[in-house]
Amino acid sequence: MIVVTGASGQLGKLVIQFLLEKIPASGIIAAVRNPEKSKDLAELGVQVRQADYNDPASLTTAFKGAEKILLISSNEIGQRAAQHSAVIAAAKQAEVKVIAYTSVLKADTSPLALAGEHLETEQALKASGLPFVILRNGWYTENYTASIPAALAHNAFIGSAGDGKIASAARKDYAAAAATVLLNPVISGTIYELAGDETYTLAEFVNEVAKQSGKAVSYVNLSQDEFAAALEGAGLPKPFAALLADSDVGVSKGALFDDSHQLSKLIGHSTQSYSDSIKIALQG
Ligand SMILES: NC(=O)c1ccc[n+]([C@@H]2O[C@H](COP(=O)([O-])OP(=O)(O)OC[C@H]3O[C@@H](n4cnc5c(N)ncnc54)[C@H](OP(=O)(O)O)[C@@H]3O)[C@@H](O)[C@H]2O)c1
């Protein structure tokens, strides 16, 4: 039995799809906060169980009979260390053979403010005594392709990433990596630094958007404060806008650079190019 937490999210759904290519649906448990909203997962034949990171009892019930667990990090920033600790405690009670966790690239040295909660979770995993694997995921290319429509509308793609080199990968490549780890024997304590095969700066990314769309759009680099204010002006809550601006400044310092190619080695093929991700996004 393989349990995927956060299975209703974008990454979780992709992991379930990859698992279904290799094992029967009866061996997969989709752990979701709200089963009512996950009818699509139930239709795939997998078991859908209720599991709220804020409700330890629900986690204990959801993990009954679990052999392996993929803990997909929560998106509730600021609450994640406690939420993930609750998942690890329930996994321990269930005596799982392995727990894999989606962390962030180079969590132990990353300048990103958001790395703190990931590092706390990694430490909790190590302290748990459970066999574990850490999937330190770099940025999803979709983080940037999502901004293409707004950039085309304003002829400008804004950020604070400077000339920082980014080795992002498509969400589906990280999902394939997680599924591969869940489906194969693991060495406890393995830490994967997962990132795309190619690197680009945001200016290069935006030039490719201009080339493929045939529209005038360029990258405009802002200071951290200006970028945070612009994101807030676009409707993002202040703390989230501040975190994103901090992340972009981290990018300028190389926080998302990686050339280890561990992701493509793990999944057995090259990662999707950023140019292909842009093409897919422009096709809508
Ligand atoms: N590498 C990157 O570039 C990047 C970018 C963004 C996020 N992330 C991290 O990677 C994770 C997965 O990415 P994603 O794209 O799949 O994010 P997503 O689509 O936002 O999915 C987040 C998942 O977390 C679940 N969740 C949130 N709070 C929960 C709770 N209290 N109990 C149970 N489940 C809870 C959500 O459940 P509901 O469906 O019920 O809301 C959802 O299934 C994110 O949560 C975040 O930690 C990484």
The ligand as an SDF file (V2000), in Angstrom:
LIG
                    3D

 48 52  0  0  0  0  0  0  0  0999 V2000
    8.7630   23.4370   -6.1800 N   0  0  0  0  0  0  0  0  0  0  0  0
    7.9420   24.4450   -6.4130 C   0  0  0  0  0  0  0  0  0  0  0  0
    8.1400   25.2600   -7.3380 O   0  0  0  0  0  0  0  0  0  0  0  0
    6.7220   24.6140   -5.5780 C   0  0  0  0  0  0  0  0  0  0  0  0
    5.7990   25.6060   -5.8960 C   0  0  0  0  0  0  0  0  0  0  0  0
    4.6660   25.7200   -5.1280 C   0  0  0  0  0  0  0  0  0  0  0  0
    4.4790   24.8580   -4.0560 C   0  0  0  0  0  0  0  0  0  0  0  0
    5.4090   23.9090   -3.7740 N   0  0  0  0  0  0  0  0  0  0  0  0
    5.2630   22.9610   -2.6490 C   0  0  0  0  0  0  0  0  0  0  0  0
    4.9690   21.6780   -3.2120 O   0  0  0  0  0  0  0  0  0  0  0  0
    3.6940   21.2270   -2.7360 C   0  0  0  0  0  0  0  0  0  0  0  0
    2.9840   20.4780   -3.8490 C   0  0  0  0  0  0  0  0  0  0  0  0
    2.8500   21.3280   -4.9630 O   0  0  0  0  0  0  0  0  0  0  0  0
    1.4610   21.4330   -5.7300 P   0  0  0  0  0  0  0  0  0  0  0  0
    1.7270   22.1610   -6.9720 O   0  0  0  0  0  0  0  0  0  0  0  0
    0.8060   20.1040   -5.7780 O   0  0  0  0  0  0  0  0  0  0  0  0
    0.6300   22.3630   -4.7280 O   0  0  0  0  0  0  0  0  0  0  0  0
   -0.9560   22.4990   -4.6330 P   0  0  0  0  0  0  0  0  0  0  0  0
   -1.5820   22.1620   -5.9350 O   0  0  0  0  0  0  0  0  0  0  0  0
   -1.2090   23.8150   -4.0210 O   0  0  0  0  0  0  0  0  0  0  0  0
   -1.3580   21.3330   -3.6120 O   0  0  0  0  0  0  0  0  0  0  0  0
   -1.1440   21.4600   -2.2470 C   0  0  0  0  0  0  0  0  0  0  0  0
   -1.7670   20.2560   -1.5580 C   0  0  0  0  0  0  0  0  0  0  0  0
   -1.5860   20.3980   -0.1570 O   0  0  0  0  0  0  0  0  0  0  0  0
   -2.8200   20.0420    0.4470 C   0  0  0  0  0  0  0  0  0  0  0  0
   -2.9960   20.5790    1.7770 N   0  0  0  0  0  0  0  0  0  0  0  0
   -2.8580   21.8640    2.1740 C   0  0  0  0  0  0  0  0  0  0  0  0
   -3.1700   21.9600    3.4840 N   0  0  0  0  0  0  0  0  0  0  0  0
   -3.5370   20.7180    3.8840 C   0  0  0  0  0  0  0  0  0  0  0  0
   -3.9870   20.1890    5.1020 C   0  0  0  0  0  0  0  0  0  0  0  0
   -4.1440   20.9550    6.1900 N   0  0  0  0  0  0  0  0  0  0  0  0
   -4.2600   18.8650    5.1740 N   0  0  0  0  0  0  0  0  0  0  0  0
   -4.1080   18.0880    4.0850 C   0  0  0  0  0  0  0  0  0  0  0  0
   -3.7020   18.5280    2.8880 N   0  0  0  0  0  0  0  0  0  0  0  0
   -3.4270   19.8330    2.8040 C   0  0  0  0  0  0  0  0  0  0  0  0
   -3.8570   20.6110   -0.5000 C   0  0  0  0  0  0  0  0  0  0  0  0
   -5.1320   20.0670   -0.1990 O   0  0  0  0  0  0  0  0  0  0  0  0
   -6.4980   20.7810   -0.7260 P   0  0  0  0  0  0  0  0  0  0  0  0
   -6.6910   20.2710   -2.1300 O   0  0  0  0  0  0  0  0  0  0  0  0
   -7.5170   20.2820    0.2340 O   0  0  0  0  0  0  0  0  0  0  0  0
   -6.2890   22.2600   -0.6450 O   0  0  0  0  0  0  0  0  0  0  0  0
   -3.2810   20.1460   -1.8170 C   0  0  0  0  0  0  0  0  0  0  0  0
   -3.5790   18.7820   -2.0370 O   0  0  0  0  0  0  0  0  0  0  0  0
    2.9870   22.4930   -2.2630 C   0  0  0  0  0  0  0  0  0  0  0  0
    2.0130   22.1940   -1.2920 O   0  0  0  0  0  0  0  0  0  0  0  0
    4.1380   23.3000   -1.7090 C   0  0  0  0  0  0  0  0  0  0  0  0
    4.5320   22.8650   -0.4260 O   0  0  0  0  0  0  0  0  0  0  0  0
    6.5120   23.7580   -4.5170 C   0  0  0  0  0  0  0  0  0  0  0  0
  1  2  1  0
  2  3  2  0
  2  4  1  0
  4  5  1  0
  4 48  2  0
  5  6  2  0
  6  7  1  0
  7  8  2  0
  8  9  1  0
  8 48  1  0
  9 10  1  0
  9 46  1  0
 10 11  1  0
 11 12  1  0
 11 44  1  0
 12 13  1  0
 13 14  1  0
 14 15  2  0
 14 16  1  0
 14 17  1  0
 17 18  1  0
 18 19  2  0
 18 20  1  0
 18 21  1  0
 21 22  1  0
 22 23  1  0
 23 24  1  0
 23 42  1  0
 24 25  1  0
 25 26  1  0
 25 36  1  0
 26 27  1  0
 26 35  1  0
 27 28  2  0
 28 29  1  0
 29 30  1  0
 29 35  2  0
 30 31  1  0
 30 32  2  0
 32 33  1  0
 33 34  2  0
 34 35  1  0
 36 37  1  0
 36 42  1  0
 37 38  1  0
 38 39  2  0
 38 40  1  0
 38 41  1  0
 42 43  1  0
 44 45  1  0
 44 46  1  0
 46 47  1  0
M  CHG  2   8   1  16  -1
M  END
$$$$
